[in-house]
Amino acid sequence: MWVSSVKTLLLIVTSMVLAGCQPAPEGPAKAWPQRDRAADETLNLLKELVTDEDSAEMGFRSPDEVAHAKRGAALEIFNIDLDRLKSYAPGADPASLLATTARWIYPVTVNGQVRSSVSVVKVAEGFRPSGFGDAETIKAVSRYRTGADPARDIVVRIPALSLYFLGKRSGSGLLLTPLNADPALDVPGQPRLTPGVAVPAQVVLQRLVPLAQAYGRPPGQPRP
């Protein structure tokens, strides 16, 4: 969910100020504290902007919750481009389809319960706010985020198909966890992809290829 036009304007102004205050990153050791500080500033902005009218839309149960909101751990966001997905072939490395967005999303919690999110983007000057909200997506991501090494977790988006997955880099390759049940991912005679259950990324991608190839075609038109 994106912020309203008024809040977007305020976010842009604050982003410009934050970007000007951030020195250019000199390496991972210095970049991540800058990134987290930008996330803290974005959370402070969210606290200032949330009103009685839109607190529920932002994911909070009441306006009073916003004052007690805290930032969780970051997940980097990667995109999969539709054209690259169309040409994905069995056996190809799924990680090769991932395109960096230079964005990170943070869950926002109240009393340990995920309510909303804030996100930041890396720019030449450092990091700046990117947005907030996306309550249902971040709740699903956080619900299925488990394991001893959450630093391996990422968010994988396929913007053209409006799909999100929780990704995990493992020794055996990239795993994808569906966040929601989607009949379009079901294939007769093959196991159903269950929300919360991680499967090898190639399994998910092979099922998505026909959807990608059909994207934008009139109903009934055969594949090229």
Secondary structure, DSSP 8 states (H G I E B T S, - for coil): ----HHHHHHHHHHHHHHHHHS----SHHHHHHHHHHHHHHHHHHHHHH--TTTTTTTT-SSGGGGGG-EE---EEEEEE-HHHHHT--TTS-GGGGEEEEEEEEEEEEETTEEEEEEEEEEETTEEEEEEE--HHHHHHHHHT--SS-GGGEEEEEEGGGTEEEEEEEETTEEEEEESS--GGG--TTS----TT--EEHHHHHHHHHHHHHHTT--TT----
